[in-house]
Amino acid sequence: MFGPLEKLVLDLAVAMTRTPPAVGDELIAELKRHFTDAQIIELTTEIALANYRGRFNRALGCQAAGFSAGAFCPLPQEPG
């Protein structure tokens, strides 16, 4: 389960990957409450690169090569 800060970063990712991108001032202001400018730039860069790779691969019809079929990283169980 994602915490509030993780959900905020996911909100940024969703806003950035919309067509057209829709990152509003309110979202940036909320991010600035939790992250430095440098951290926001780094988050934005990583999200943009992931979006670029996904769109590039989709445009060229690239498919999964099967290297990670069935592989996943389970989240640790909460104690208690």
N, C-alpha and C positions, 0 to 999 in steps of 0.2 A: 504494500500500500504506500502511496506517495504522501509525503508530508506537505505542509503548506508552501514551503519554499520550493520544493521540487515541482509542485503544481504551478507555481508562478513561472518557473522556467519553461515548463511545458506550454503555458499560455503564450509565452514569447515565441516558442517554436511554431505553434499553430498559427499565430498572427503573421509570422514571417513567411510561412509557406502557402498562405492564401494567394489567390490570383485575383486582383493585385494584392500585394502585401498590405496588411492593415494593422500596423503597430501604432497604437495611439499614445497620446501624451500621458494618459492615466497609467497605462502599463509601464511606461518608462519611469514615471515618478515612483511607482510602487517598487520597481526593480532597484531604483536608487536608494530606497530605504534599507535595502539589504546588501547591496553590492557597491563596490567602488566603480568609478568610470572605467578603469582598466578591466575589471572583471566583467562588466557589461559588454565591453568591446570583445573580449575573449569569447563569452557566451554567444554573442551575435555572430562572430566569425565562424565558430564551430557549427552552429545551426545552419548558416548560409552554405558552408562547404558540404554538409550532409545533404542539404536540399539540392545543391548543384550536382553532386554525384548521382543522387537518385533520379533527377530529371534527365541528366546526360545518359545514364544507363537505360532509362525508359525510352528515350527518343531513339536510341540505337537498337532497341529490342534485346538488350543484354538480359540474360536469365541467370538465376542462381546456378552455381557450378556444383552444388551439393556437398561442399566441404564441411558445412556445419549442420547437415541434416540431422535432426533430432537433438542437436546440442543446445543447451541453454544453461543459464546460471540461475539457480533457484535463490530466492530471497531467504535470508536466515529467518528462522522461526522466532517469533516474539516469545520471550520467557513468560511463563505463567499461565 
